[in-house]
Amino acid sequence: MRFIEKTLKNQPKSLAKHLRTPEHSYDNYSNKDDLRLALFSEQHGICCYCMQRIQSPSANKMVIEHFLPQSKFAEHSLDYFNIFASCQGGANGKQKHLYHCDESKGDSIISLNPADKSKMDLIKFTGDGKIVTGIKQYDNEIDNILKLNIQSLREARRVIIVSLENAFSKFKNENVSENFLNKQIEKWNSCTDNFLPELCQVAIYFLQKKRKQIQHMK
């Protein structure tokens, strides 16, 4: 997970127009392709929960995720700040116990909102690729509701961490400069053709941790 900066300037015009119509609802909003594209672009093509690549903003490739579920919070079903782009969560061909993200969350209510920076700042990644916060409630949401620590996701994150560790091991006894780390962080936090690197926050966390170690040594 990583912080997603929600802003009304990214809300599609068709949604704003629909909100001004009488008896508007999510079900009678006919321009959901506009919404998918807006969310996909705002998140630069990665899932709001697992940060894996969403292949396209089409109905068969991504899910319109309501953080507060529609079934329990109908009044927020068209609230742009409550809506995100999620991957399909393994729903295509995988067994149900391997579902993750929106597909696993369903109608559950969670507190770990990707648009809440203070909560996203708590996210950490361990050497074996696990996501943790150190707060029991949030870790339960990660493990048992969003299922972000299933083996396939954990392994994908571990691969990134190991590749970075191997890259830094080549420096041997030479000092890694803070400037070099800043450039690497910028690289992982930058878009190519409006796409962020898949699982980018894993690398950013590792690099920021490395930078803190250097700063403490000064």
N, C-alpha and C positions, 0 to 999 in steps of 0.2 A: 504494500500500500504506500501511497505517497499523497501529499497534499494536492488537491485540485481546487484551483481558484475559480469559483463560480462568479459569473458576472452577467447582468441582464443584457449587456451589449452583444452577448453570444446567443441570446434567446432568438429563435427564428421569428421572423415577422408574422408568419402564418399563425404561430401560437399566440403572439400578442393580439392579433386580430380576433382569433377564436375566443380569447378570454373576454372580449368586449361584446360577444354575442349572447343573447338571452339563452338561458338553460344550457350553457356550455358544459361539457363533460369530457373526460378523457376518451370515452367510448365514441363520442360523436365528433372528435377531432380527426379530420380526414387527411391531414398532412403529416403523418407520423414519419414519413421519409425525410421531411425537413428537420424534424426533431432529432432523428438518428444522425443525420449529417452534422448538425450543430454540436451534439454531444461528442461525436467521434472526433470532430475538429478541435473542440475545446480540450479534450484529453489527449490530443496528438496521437490517436490510434492505439492507445493501450487501455486495458481493462481497469476500471476504477478500484478493483480489489486485488487481483493477482498480478497486474501489470504485464500480462502477456499480450502479445499482438492481437488486435482485432483485425481480421483480414479485410473487412469492408463494412460500411455502415448500412448494409442491407439487412432485411428482416431475417434472412436465414444465416447470418454471420454474427450478429450482435443482438443484445437484449437491452431494451429500455428498462433500466433499473430504478424503481422507486425506493429510496432509502427508507422512508416511512411507507409501509405497504398500503397499496390502494384499498385492500379489503378492510383495513382498520382506520385509515386516514383518508377517506375519499376527498375531503376538502383540500388535500395537498397533492392530489393526483396530477394537477397541471401546474404545480409550483415548480418553476424551473430550477430553483435551488434545492429541490428534493429529488431531482432526476439526474441519472448518470448513465454512462455507457458501460455495459458489462459484457464480458465474453459469454459464450454459451455454457460455460461451466462444466464441460465434459459431457453434456447431455446427448451429444451425437455418438451413439454406439457404446458408451461406457456404462459400466454397472453403476447402480444408484449410489453405492457407498463411495464411489470415486467422484461424485459430483462436487462442485465447489462454486464459490462466488454466488451470484444471484440464484443459480439453479439449486444450490444447497440451502441458501438463506430462506427462499420462499417468502412466507408471510411473517417470519420472525422479526421482532423488534430488537435492534441493536443500538449501541451508543457510539460505536467507533465510526464516526462519519468522515469520509475522505475530504469533505470540505471544511472540516474543523482543524485548523493548523495546530492548535495546542495539543490535540490528540494525535495527529500525525507525527508530531515531533517526538512522541514517545516510542515510535516504531523502531525496533532494532533487529538486526539480522545476525544470527550466530554463525560460527564457522561451518556448521553442517547445513546451513541454509534455512534454518528455522526462523520464523517471525515471532518476536516476543515484544511485550511492553513492560513486563514486570508488575502489571496490575491484573489481579485475578479475573475480574469481570471482563476486561478487554481480551485477555489471553483465552478465556473460555469462548468468547465470540469468534476469535481467530481460529481456534482449534475445532470447535464443535458446531458452529453455525455457518461460518464462511468456509470452513474446511481448507484453510490456506496452508496448512502444514501437512497435507497428504504427501506421500512419498514423491510423486512426480513433480510437484511444485517445489518441494524442498530440494530435490536433486537439481532442478534447473537453476535454482539460486546458488546452490553449492558450487556448481560448475563455474559460475561467474567469479565467486570468491576465490576459488582455487586458481583460476587463470590469472587473477590479479596478484595473488600471493606469489605465483611462479614468476610473473613479470618483475615483481620487485626483488625477488631473490637474485636476479641477474645483476642487480646493482652491487651485490656482495657487500663490501665494507664501505662503499662510497655513500655519501650522504644523499638522500633524496630531498631535493629542494622543495620548499613550500610553494614556490612559483610553479614548479612542475606539477605538483598535486592540484593546484588551483586550475591549471590548464586541463588536467584530466577530468576534474569535476565539471568544468564548463563543457567539455566534450560530451560527457554522459548526460548532461542537463540540456543539451542543445538538440534542435530538430533538424532533420534532413527531409526536405519535401513535406514539412509539417508533421513528420513522424518522430516521436521520441524513441530512443533505443529500448528494446524490450527489456523489462526487469531493471530499468535504469537506476531505480532508487537503491537497489542492492549494491551496485558499484559505488554510487555516491556515498552511501553510508560507510562503506569500507574505506574509501578515499578520505572522507572527512575524519574518520577515526585515526587514520594514519597521519593526517595533518595535525591533529591535536597532540599526538605523540611527539611530533617534531617540535611543536610550539612549547611543550612542557620541558623539552630538553635544552631549550635556549636559556 
